[in-house]
Amino acid sequence: MLQSSNLRERIRTLSKCVCDGARLMVGQGDYAAYAEHVRRTHPDQAPMTEVEFFRNRENARFGVGNTSGFRCC
């Protein structure tokens, strides 16, 4: 039984890593990781809301507001 539960946990962990990697590849970061980072390293700042975070990542991905002329598509 111990091996079975250990295997399930390893599969869950691997699954999360694959999903997180896929999100990062398409420019969508992990909101929970972002919020935890802000709380830990910038306690004087409030983290963006989940909607603000999503918009920020989308804008960064597609070059919205970018004056350098670079655009994804």
C-alpha positions as CSV (number, residue, x, y, z in Angstrom):
1,M,0.0,0.0,0.0
2,L,2.8,2.4,0.8
3,Q,4.4,2.0,-2.6
4,S,1.0,2.6,-4.3
5,S,0.4,5.9,-2.4
6,N,4.0,7.0,-3.0
7,L,3.6,6.3,-6.8
8,R,0.3,8.3,-6.8
9,E,2.0,11.2,-5.1
10,R,4.9,11.2,-7.6
11,I,2.5,11.1,-10.5
12,R,0.6,14.1,-9.0
13,T,3.8,16.0,-8.5
14,L,4.9,15.2,-12.1
15,S,1.5,16.2,-13.4
16,K,1.7,19.6,-11.6
17,C,5.2,20.2,-13.0
18,V,4.1,19.4,-16.6
19,C,1.0,21.7,-16.3
20,D,3.1,24.5,-14.7
21,G,5.7,24.2,-17.5
22,A,3.0,24.3,-20.2
23,R,1.5,27.4,-18.7
24,L,4.9,29.1,-18.6
25,M,5.6,28.1,-22.2
26,V,2.4,30.0,-23.4
27,G,3.1,33.0,-21.1
28,Q,0.7,32.2,-18.3
29,G,2.5,32.1,-15.0
30,D,1.3,30.5,-11.8
31,Y,-0.8,33.0,-9.8
32,A,-0.4,31.1,-6.5
33,A,3.4,31.1,-6.9
34,Y,3.3,34.8,-7.8
35,A,1.1,35.7,-4.8
36,E,3.3,33.7,-2.4
37,H,6.4,35.4,-3.8
38,V,5.0,38.9,-3.3
39,R,3.8,38.1,0.2
40,R,7.3,36.6,1.1
41,T,9.6,39.1,-0.6
42,H,7.5,42.3,-0.7
43,P,5.3,42.3,2.4
44,D,4.6,46.0,2.0
45,Q,3.0,45.5,-1.4
46,A,-0.4,43.9,-2.1
47,P,-0.3,41.3,-4.9
48,M,-2.3,41.9,-8.1
49,T,-5.7,40.2,-8.2
50,E,-5.9,37.0,-10.2
51,V,-7.6,39.0,-13.1
52,E,-4.9,41.7,-13.0
53,F,-2.2,39.0,-13.0
54,F,-3.8,37.3,-16.0
55,R,-4.1,40.6,-17.9
56,N,-0.5,41.5,-17.0
57,R,0.8,38.2,-18.4
58,E,-1.3,38.5,-21.5
59,N,-0.1,42.1,-22.1
60,A,3.5,41.0,-21.6
61,R,3.1,38.0,-23.9
62,F,1.6,40.1,-26.8
63,G,3.6,43.2,-26.4
64,V,0.8,45.5,-25.3
65,G,2.1,48.9,-24.3
66,N,5.6,47.9,-25.5
67,T,7.4,50.9,-27.1
68,S,10.4,48.8,-28.4
69,G,8.4,47.6,-31.4
70,F,8.6,43.9,-30.5
71,R,5.4,42.0,-30.8
72,C,4.7,38.3,-30.5
73,C,2.5,38.0,-33.5
